[in-house]
Amino acid sequence: MKFNRRETLLLAAAASALGLCGVATAQAAEGDMIDTAKLMDPAGDIADKVEGNPDAPVTIIEYASPTCPHCAAFHNNVYPELKAQYIDTGKVKFILRPFIRNVLDAAVFMLAEAAGETNYENVIGTFFRTQNTWGVSDKPRDAILDVAKQLGFTQESFDAALTNQDLYNGMEALRDQALNDFNLQGTPTFYINGKLLSGDKTIEQMAAEIDPLVPADFVAPAGAATAPEAGQPAADATAAEAPAADAAPAAPAADAMSPVTPAPAQ
């Protein structure tokens, strides 16, 4: 779906009425290996937001959609521990890439880009935590604006963020590349040193993939946090910065993955 400055992404439309993107040309399989050089060359001219040690032995790329309940479940329940144990300790370089299934996804990522790189993670995390308010609202534009105002946006800066056509085009290119070149079939999808993992993963499942890739003689870079001791909960690094959610995110379906389905004819 295209948009222009007058339409401001057509956010007055209900999220359920918005079209989804097309399907991939190849069927993905859990454990498929994707060329890491291609993975690290994203389409769309959108700079990756890299968290953690740039020289980490493990690189995790996640494609996520803000309206995906499985993505919200991962980021609300698993990501804080992943960050504490692996990203903050220098073992993992983590990259979150936009995968826009609908115009609300696009709006959230556009707001995050407008907030700047240092605030990007907090904006995305806040929208995941508040997904059950704006994501199911019959007035999604107003609901997204309410959350954005809590993050420091004004009406004017909100409107300006949602009229960046070049950014929207870039996110479409990222989406198409993931579908056609990286075998993505739904969100969330992770690539761990090129290995494809799909669906909402637990910290134990993530650790099982990460730990064998970390050299036994790995030394954390200066300034890296110490991994929490066994049995100790990981700290939520963004909780103090973001407004509290009005409601808990919806429970994901049993398949733990939001599938990508064909778009209706335009």
C-alpha positions in Angstrom: 0.0 0.0 0.0 1.4 3.4 -1.0 0.8 6.6 0.8 1.4 10.2 0.3 1.7 13.3 2.4 -2.0 14.1 2.4 -3.0 10.6 3.5 -0.4 10.4 6.3 -0.3 6.6 6.0 -4.1 6.3 6.2 -3.8 5.5 9.9 -7.5 6.2 10.4 -8.2 2.8 8.8 -8.5 -0.2 11.1 -5.5 -2.4 11.3 -7.5 -5.5 10.4 -8.5 -4.0 7.1 -4.9 -3.4 6.0 -3.3 -5.6 3.4 -0.4 -7.9 4.2 2.6 -8.5 2.0 3.3 -11.2 -0.5 4.7 -14.7 0.1 8.3 -15.8 -0.5 9.3 -17.5 -3.6 11.0 -20.4 -1.7 9.8 -22.4 1.3 11.8 -21.8 4.5 13.0 -24.6 6.7 14.1 -24.3 10.3 17.9 -24.5 10.3 18.4 -23.4 6.7 21.7 -21.6 6.2 21.6 -18.2 4.4 24.7 -16.6 2.9 25.9 -14.3 5.7 27.4 -11.8 3.2 24.0 -11.4 1.6 22.4 -11.1 5.0 24.8 -8.3 6.0 24.0 -6.4 2.8 20.4 -5.2 3.4 18.3 -3.7 0.7 16.5 -0.4 1.0 19.4 1.9 2.0 18.3 1.8 5.7 21.3 1.6 8.1 21.2 -1.3 10.5 20.7 -0.5 14.2 23.5 -2.6 15.8 23.3 -3.4 19.4 26.3 -4.8 21.3 29.9 -5.6 20.4 30.5 -4.9 16.7 33.2 -7.7 16.7 31.0 -10.2 18.6 31.5 -13.9 17.5 27.7 -14.2 17.0 25.4 -12.0 14.9 21.7 -12.2 15.3 19.4 -10.6 12.8 15.7 -10.5 13.6 13.0 -9.5 11.2 10.0 -8.3 13.3 6.6 -6.6 12.9 5.3 -4.3 15.7 1.7 -5.7 15.1 2.9 -9.3 15.4 1.9 -10.8 18.9 4.7 -13.3 18.7 7.3 -10.6 18.1 5.8 -8.7 21.1 6.0 -11.9 23.3 9.7 -12.4 22.4 10.7 -8.8 23.0 8.7 -8.4 26.2 9.6 -11.8 27.8 12.8 -13.1 26.2 14.8 -10.2 24.8 15.7 -8.6 28.2 17.4 -11.8 29.2 19.1 -12.2 25.8 20.4 -8.7 26.1 21.7 -9.2 29.6 23.4 -12.6 29.0 24.7 -12.2 25.5 24.4 -8.7 24.0 25.7 -6.7 27.0 28.5 -9.2 27.6 29.9 -8.8 24.1 29.0 -12.3 22.8 26.2 -11.2 20.4 25.8 -8.4 17.9 22.0 -7.9 17.6 20.3 -6.3 14.6 16.5 -5.7 14.5 15.2 -5.1 10.9 11.8 -3.8 10.0 9.4 -6.2 8.4 6.2 -4.3 7.5 3.1 -6.5 7.1 0.8 -3.5 7.2 0.7 0.3 7.5 0.7 0.3 11.3 4.0 -1.6 11.3 5.4 1.0 8.9 4.2 3.8 11.2 5.9 2.4 14.3 9.2 1.9 12.5 9.0 5.4 11.0 8.6 6.9 14.4 11.5 4.9 15.7 13.7 6.2 12.8 12.6 9.8 13.5 13.5 9.4 17.2 17.1 8.8 16.4 19.5 5.9 16.8 19.9 6.3 20.5 16.1 6.2 21.1 15.3 3.6 18.4 15.3 0.5 20.7 13.2 2.3 23.3 10.5 3.4 20.8 10.2 -0.2 19.4 10.2 -1.7 22.9 7.5 0.7 24.0 5.2 -0.1 21.1 5.7 -3.9 21.8 4.8 -3.4 25.4 1.7 -1.4 24.5 0.6 -3.5 21.6 -2.7 -4.4 23.1 -3.8 -0.8 23.2 -2.9 0.7 19.8 -2.7 -2.6 17.9 -6.4 -3.4 18.4 -7.9 0.1 18.6 -10.7 1.0 16.2 -8.8 4.4 16.0 -5.3 3.2 15.5 -3.9 6.6 14.4 -5.1 8.2 17.6 -3.8 5.3 19.7 -0.4 5.4 18.1 -0.2 9.1 18.6 -1.0 8.7 22.3 1.9 6.4 22.7 4.2 8.6 20.6 3.4 11.6 22.8 4.6 9.6 25.8 7.9 9.2 23.9 8.2 12.9 23.3 6.6 13.4 19.9 4.3 16.3 19.2 1.5 16.3 16.7 3.8 18.1 14.3 6.8 15.8 14.7 4.5 12.8 14.5 3.0 13.9 11.2 6.4 14.7 9.8 7.7 11.2 10.7 4.9 9.5 8.9 5.4 11.3 5.6 8.9 10.0 4.8 8.3 8.3 1.5 11.9 7.3 1.0 12.0 5.5 4.3 8.8 3.7 3.5 10.2 2.6 0.1 13.3 1.4 1.8 11.3 -0.8 4.3 9.4 -2.3 1.3 12.7 -3.2 -0.2 13.9 -4.8 3.0 10.7 -6.8 3.2 10.9 -8.0 -0.4 14.6 -9.0 0.1 13.7 -11.0 3.2 10.9 -12.8 1.4 12.6 -13.5 -1.9 16.3 -13.9 -0.9 16.3 -15.1 2.8 13.3 -17.5 2.7 11.3 -15.6 5.4 7.8 -17.0 5.9 6.6 -15.2 9.0 7.6 -13.1 12.0 9.6 -13.2 14.0 12.4 -14.7 12.0 16.0 -14.9 13.3 19.2 -15.5 11.5 22.0 -16.6 13.9 25.3 -16.5 12.0 23.2 -17.2 9.0 21.1 -20.0 10.4 17.3 -19.5 10.1 15.1 -19.8 13.1 11.5 -18.9 12.9 8.8 -18.2 15.6 8.8 -17.0 19.2 11.9 -18.6 20.8 12.6 -19.1 24.5 15.9 -18.0 26.0 16.9 -21.7 26.3 16.3 -22.2 22.6 18.3 -19.1 21.8 21.1 -20.1 24.1 21.3 -23.6 22.5 22.1 -21.9 19.2 24.4 -19.2 20.5 26.6 -21.0 23.1 28.3 -23.4 20.6 29.3 -20.4 18.5 31.1 -18.5 21.3 34.8 -19.6 21.5 35.8 -21.2 24.7 38.6 -18.5 25.1 36.2 -15.6 24.4 37.1 -12.5 26.4 34.5 -9.9 26.9 35.5 -6.4 25.6 36.3 -3.7 28.1 33.1 -2.2 29.5 30.9 -5.2 28.8 28.6 -6.2 31.5 29.0 -9.4 33.5 26.5 -12.2 32.7 24.0 -12.8 35.4 24.6 -15.8 37.7 22.6 -18.9 37.1 19.1 -18.5 38.6 19.3 -14.7 38.6 16.7 -12.8 36.5 18.0 -10.6 33.7 17.5 -6.9 34.1 15.0 -5.2 31.8 17.3 -2.5 30.3 14.5 -0.4 28.9 11.8 -0.6 31.5 12.8 2.6 33.2 12.8 4.6 30.0 9.4 3.6 28.5 5.9 4.3 29.7 4.1 1.3 31.3 1.8 -0.7 29.0 -1.9 -0.2 29.4 -2.4 -3.9 28.9 -0.4 -7.1 28.5 0.3 -8.2 25.0 -2.1 -10.8 23.5 -1.1 -14.4 24.0 0.4 -15.7 20.8 -1.1 -18.6 19.0 0.3 -22.1 19.3 2.4 -21.9 16.2 4.4 -19.0 17.8 4.7 -17.3 14.5 2.7 -14.7 12.5 2.6 -16.0 8.9 3.0 -13.9 5.9 0.0 -14.1 3.6 -0.7 -12.9 0.1 -1.9 -9.3 -0.3 -5.3 -8.6 -1.8 -5.4 -7.2 -5.3 -4.9 -3.4 -5.3 
